[in-house]
């Protein structure tokens, strides 16, 4: 049994979704970012945190890759070319897509108001649009980023698609929108949403 410390409408959703995809038992301990409970596990106060026995793992990507490796699901084996290609998609999502969304979020509601830079939003939307073009080119005719196999980067990209829609970023019609619809219509995603009120 795993325990996920997190809250709805955060990157915690990635962990819930991964656990649902793998059919693993877990419990949710709702705690907001920067709460004392979270800071005791992660000095930055960021969520999610995964409790594994007496150990805590922080950062959503580290958590879901740990789970995938441990249970040999949603991933190709470490040390293989396929895994390197998979990791390349993971890094692309984190750097180019999550990064743009996070910068917009920090300058909309996270940073103190006097430190926000609203003028940066057109720039990050431009970066996001470029990332969507790159995603379309890299995706090609594949069902998922690694072909017919649903893997960790698909989950990350699906989460970011939901985030982008909520933040009023444009999702281009055509292959990218169809891919996002395919990914987020998975039963495990819907179960995670239902359990967490996402």
C-alpha positions as CSV (number, residue, x, y, z in Angstrom):
1,X,0.0,0.0,0.0
2,X,1.3,3.4,-1.0
3,X,0.4,6.7,0.5
4,X,0.3,9.8,-1.6
5,X,0.5,13.2,0.1
6,X,-1.0,15.8,-2.2
7,X,-4.1,17.7,-3.2
8,X,-6.3,18.0,-6.2
9,X,-5.5,20.2,-9.2
10,X,-1.7,19.7,-8.7
11,X,1.0,17.4,-10.1
12,X,-0.3,14.9,-7.6
13,X,-2.8,13.9,-10.2
14,X,0.1,12.3,-12.2
15,X,0.8,9.9,-9.3
16,X,-2.8,9.0,-8.8
17,X,-3.2,8.3,-12.5
18,X,0.0,6.2,-12.6
19,X,-1.2,4.1,-9.6
20,X,-4.5,3.6,-11.3
21,X,-2.9,2.5,-14.6
22,X,-0.8,0.0,-12.7
23,X,-3.7,-1.3,-10.6
24,X,-1.8,-0.6,-7.3
25,X,-3.4,0.0,-3.9
26,X,-2.9,3.4,-2.4
27,X,-4.4,5.9,0.0
28,X,-4.5,9.7,-0.3
29,X,-3.5,12.0,2.5
30,X,-4.8,15.4,1.4
31,X,-2.3,18.2,2.3
32,X,-1.8,21.5,0.6
33,X,1.5,22.7,-0.8
34,X,3.8,24.4,1.8
35,X,1.9,22.9,4.7
36,X,4.0,21.9,7.7
37,X,3.2,18.2,7.0
38,X,4.6,18.6,3.4
39,X,7.6,20.6,4.5
40,X,8.6,17.9,6.9
41,X,9.0,15.6,3.9
42,X,10.1,18.2,1.2
43,X,11.8,21.4,2.3
44,X,10.4,23.2,-0.7
45,X,6.9,22.5,0.4
46,X,5.9,21.1,-3.0
47,X,3.6,18.2,-3.6
48,X,3.2,15.3,-4.3
49,X,5.1,13.1,-1.9
50,X,5.0,9.3,-2.0
51,X,5.5,7.3,1.3
52,X,7.0,3.9,0.8
53,X,7.4,2.4,4.2
54,X,9.6,4.8,6.2
55,X,10.9,6.5,3.1
56,X,9.5,9.5,1.2
57,X,10.0,10.2,-2.5
58,X,9.3,13.7,-3.8
59,X,8.7,15.2,-7.3
60,X,6.0,13.7,-9.5
61,X,8.3,12.5,-12.3
62,X,10.7,10.8,-9.9
63,X,7.7,9.1,-8.1
64,X,6.0,7.8,-11.2
65,X,9.3,6.6,-12.8
66,X,10.1,4.8,-9.5
67,X,6.7,3.1,-9.6
68,X,7.0,2.2,-13.2
69,X,10.5,0.7,-12.7
70,X,9.5,-1.1,-9.5
71,X,6.4,-2.7,-11.0
72,X,7.7,-3.0,-14.6
73,X,4.8,-1.1,-16.1
74,X,4.4,2.0,-18.2
75,X,8.1,2.0,-19.0
76,X,10.8,0.3,-21.1
77,X,13.8,-1.2,-19.2
78,X,16.6,1.0,-18.0
79,X,19.7,0.9,-20.2
80,X,17.8,0.2,-23.4
81,X,17.5,2.5,-26.4
82,X,13.8,2.5,-26.1
83,X,14.1,3.7,-22.5
84,X,16.5,6.5,-23.6
85,X,13.9,7.5,-26.3
86,X,11.2,7.4,-23.7
87,X,13.2,9.5,-21.3
88,X,13.8,12.0,-24.1
89,X,10.0,12.5,-24.3
90,X,9.8,12.8,-20.5
91,X,12.4,15.5,-20.6
92,X,10.8,17.3,-23.5
93,X,7.5,17.4,-21.6
94,X,9.1,18.7,-18.4
95,X,11.3,21.3,-20.1
96,X,9.2,22.6,-22.9
97,X,5.5,22.1,-21.9
98,X,5.4,21.8,-18.1
99,X,8.0,24.6,-17.9
100,X,5.9,27.0,-19.9
101,X,2.7,26.2,-17.9
102,X,4.6,26.5,-14.6
103,X,6.1,29.9,-15.5
104,X,2.6,31.2,-16.4
105,X,1.2,29.8,-13.1
106,X,3.9,31.4,-11.0
107,X,3.2,34.7,-12.6
108,X,-0.6,34.4,-12.2
109,X,-1.3,33.1,-8.7
110,X,1.8,31.6,-7.0
111,X,4.3,34.4,-6.6
112,X,3.5,37.3,-4.4
113,X,1.6,39.8,-6.5
114,X,4.4,42.4,-6.5
115,X,6.8,39.9,-7.9
116,X,4.6,38.6,-10.8
117,X,5.5,39.5,-14.4
118,X,2.2,39.4,-16.3
119,X,3.9,40.5,-19.5
120,X,5.7,37.1,-19.7
121,X,2.5,35.3,-20.5
122,X,2.5,35.9,-24.3
123,X,6.1,34.6,-24.3
124,X,5.3,31.4,-22.6
125,X,2.2,30.9,-24.8
126,X,4.6,31.3,-27.8
127,X,6.9,28.7,-26.3
128,X,4.0,26.3,-25.6
129,X,2.8,26.7,-29.2
130,X,6.3,25.8,-30.5
131,X,6.3,22.8,-28.2
132,X,3.0,21.7,-29.7
133,X,4.5,21.8,-33.2
134,X,7.5,19.7,-32.0
135,X,5.2,17.2,-30.3
136,X,3.1,16.8,-33.5
137,X,6.3,16.2,-35.5
138,X,7.7,13.7,-33.0
139,X,4.4,11.9,-32.5
140,X,4.0,11.3,-36.3
141,X,1.3,8.6,-36.9
142,X,1.9,6.9,-33.6
143,X,-0.9,6.1,-31.2
144,X,1.3,7.0,-28.2
145,X,4.7,8.7,-28.1
146,X,6.5,5.4,-28.0
147,X,4.3,3.8,-30.6
148,X,1.6,1.4,-29.5
149,X,2.8,1.3,-25.8
150,X,1.4,3.8,-23.3
151,X,4.3,5.0,-21.2
152,X,5.2,7.6,-18.5
153,X,5.6,10.5,-21.0
154,X,2.1,10.0,-22.3
155,X,0.8,10.3,-18.8
156,X,2.8,13.5,-18.2
157,X,1.7,15.0,-21.5
158,X,-2.0,14.1,-20.8
159,X,-1.7,15.8,-17.4
160,X,-0.2,18.9,-19.0
161,X,-2.9,19.0,-21.6
162,X,-5.5,19.2,-18.9
163,X,-3.5,21.9,-17.1
164,X,-3.1,23.9,-20.4
165,X,-6.8,23.8,-21.1
166,X,-7.6,25.1,-17.6
167,X,-4.9,27.9,-18.0
168,X,-6.4,28.9,-21.4
169,X,-3.5,27.8,-23.5
170,X,-4.4,26.8,-27.1
171,X,-4.3,23.1,-28.0
172,X,-4.0,22.9,-31.8
173,X,-6.6,21.0,-33.6
174,X,-5.6,17.8,-35.5
175,X,-3.1,15.2,-34.4
176,X,-2.1,16.8,-31.1
177,X,-5.7,17.4,-29.9
178,X,-6.6,13.8,-31.0
179,X,-3.6,12.4,-29.1
180,X,-4.5,14.3,-26.0
181,X,-8.1,13.1,-26.2
182,X,-6.9,9.5,-26.7
183,X,-4.7,9.7,-23.6
184,X,-7.1,11.4,-21.3
185,X,-10.0,9.2,-22.2
186,X,-8.2,6.2,-20.6
187,X,-10.2,4.5,-17.8
188,X,-7.4,4.9,-15.3
189,X,-7.4,8.7,-15.8
190,X,-11.1,8.9,-15.3
191,X,-10.8,6.7,-12.1
192,X,-8.1,9.0,-10.7
193,X,-10.2,12.1,-11.4
194,X,-13.2,10.5,-9.7
195,X,-11.3,9.6,-6.6
196,X,-9.6,12.9,-6.2
197,X,-12.2,15.4,-7.4
198,X,-9.8,16.7,-10.0
